[in-house]
Amino acid sequence: MKKKLSRKMPMPVLRIGTRCNANCPFCNVPSESYNLPEEMPIGEVKKEISNLAKKYSDLMISLSGGEPTLRRDLPEIIQFAKSKGAQVIEVQTNAIRMSVDGYAKKLKKCGLSRAFVSFHSHVPVVQESLLGVKGSFEKCVKGIRNMLEARIIVTLNIVVTTKNYKSLPECVRFIKKEFPKIKFISLSVVQPNGRAWDNSKLVPRYGTIAPYVKKTLLLGEKMGLVIMNPYCGLPLCIGDWWKYPKHCMEFSDKFFFEHQTELIRDRIFTPDDKIKARQCLLCDLERYCNGVWKNYANLRSLSDLKPVNLPPETEKIYKKMKK
């Protein structure tokens, strides 16, 4: 019998449809680019969840879209995942639908435990332009508050663009003040695929945003926030992310597999749509970083990528990760 994978693995993402109530100009999975149904049939959704339950020993699942909360059967989906032993059930959302009174509490009662929320700016006009929905800022804020009141763990996902990178520190201060229960922030960066390729002016140069990212990480640490660098984030050399290895998904994932060799074949280390610069080969952390999106290399210079050359620090990082 094949050994089940541990929930230490990255959380499986299940895309249950493409229908959305937002029109993000940087969306990398727009409905117009994929031959997928607006809603995956409920039978197929349950089949996918059942397959994941067979594969993972302690199932954690993230329901994605489109916008999952547009599905009337979302409560049923969450309940089914719970019945299959899911320890953590997350929904990826823009929080607009969560602003409806009682909805967040209903999902919580069904078994929803976490929410991964698109929140790109504390400035209403910037947030609404990046979400593509006028008048949505207040609904997003209310939706986040409703989830927190329902005791759903909320992670805010800031997608860094040319429109919001300068105000990242101020955004973090806003989050700390307005949502004191929130402990986790994901700092993504525009993935230059899908609509973002057509709106390439939104793709920031990594060297330009690096000082703001560095300041934001220091501020988050000071405020007691955990700021994460996801797969849609930055190379380890940008913004001093190498100083926060446990918060970098690529580093954590690759380090875990390096010390779990029997599971290596079950994970593809480097996505086909990412590449590295020549100078990356000189970096001490090269094998723990996937580099940049291929399309980023077609838009911006790779000269901002600087090798990290800290052998003693690398050893210390290893020791910390083993604990």
Stockholm file with secondary structure:
# STOCKHOLM 1.0

chainA/1-323         MKKKLSRKMPMPVLRIGTRCNANCPFCNVPSESYNLPEEMPIGEVKKEISNLAKKYSDLMISLSGGEPTLRRDLPEIIQFAKSKGAQVIEVQTNAIRMSVDGYAKKLKKCGLSRAFVSFHSHVPVVQESLLGVKGSFEKCVKGIRNMLEARIIVTLNIVVTTKNYKSLPECVRFIKKEFPKIKFISLSVVQPNGRAWDNSKLVPRYGTIAPYVKKTLLLGEKMGLVIMNPYCGLPLCIGDWWKYPKHCMEFSDKFFFEHQTELIRDRIFTPDDKIKARQCLLCDLERYCNGVWKNYANLRSLSDLKPVNLPPETEKIYKKMKK
#=GR chainA/1-323 SS CCCCBCTTSCCCEEECBCCCSCCCTTCSSCGGGSCCCSBCCHHHHHHHHHHHHHHBSSCEEEEESSCGGGCTTHHHHHHHHHHTTCSEEEEEECSSGGGSTTHHHHHHHHTCCEEEEECCCSSHHHHHHHHTCTTCHHHHHHHHHHHHHTTCEEEEEEEECTTTGGGHHHHHHHHHHHCTTCCEEEEEECCSSTHHHHTGGGCCCHHHHHHHHHHHHHHHHHHTCEEEBCTTSCCTTGGGGGGCGGGBHHHHHHHHHHTCGGGGGGSCSSCTTEECCGGGGGCTTGGGCCCEEHHHHTTSCSTTCCCCCCHHHHHHHHHHHHC
#=GC SS_cons         CCCCBCTTSCCCEEECBCCCSCCCTTCSSCGGGSCCCSBCCHHHHHHHHHHHHHHBSSCEEEEESSCGGGCTTHHHHHHHHHHTTCSEEEEEECSSGGGSTTHHHHHHHHTCCEEEEECCCSSHHHHHHHHTCTTCHHHHHHHHHHHHHTTCEEEEEEEECTTTGGGHHHHHHHHHHHCTTCCEEEEEECCSSTHHHHTGGGCCCHHHHHHHHHHHHHHHHHHTCEEEBCTTSCCTTGGGGGGCGGGBHHHHHHHHHHTCGGGGGGSCSSCTTEECCGGGGGCTTGGGCCCEEHHHHTTSCSTTCCCCCCHHHHHHHHHHHHC
//
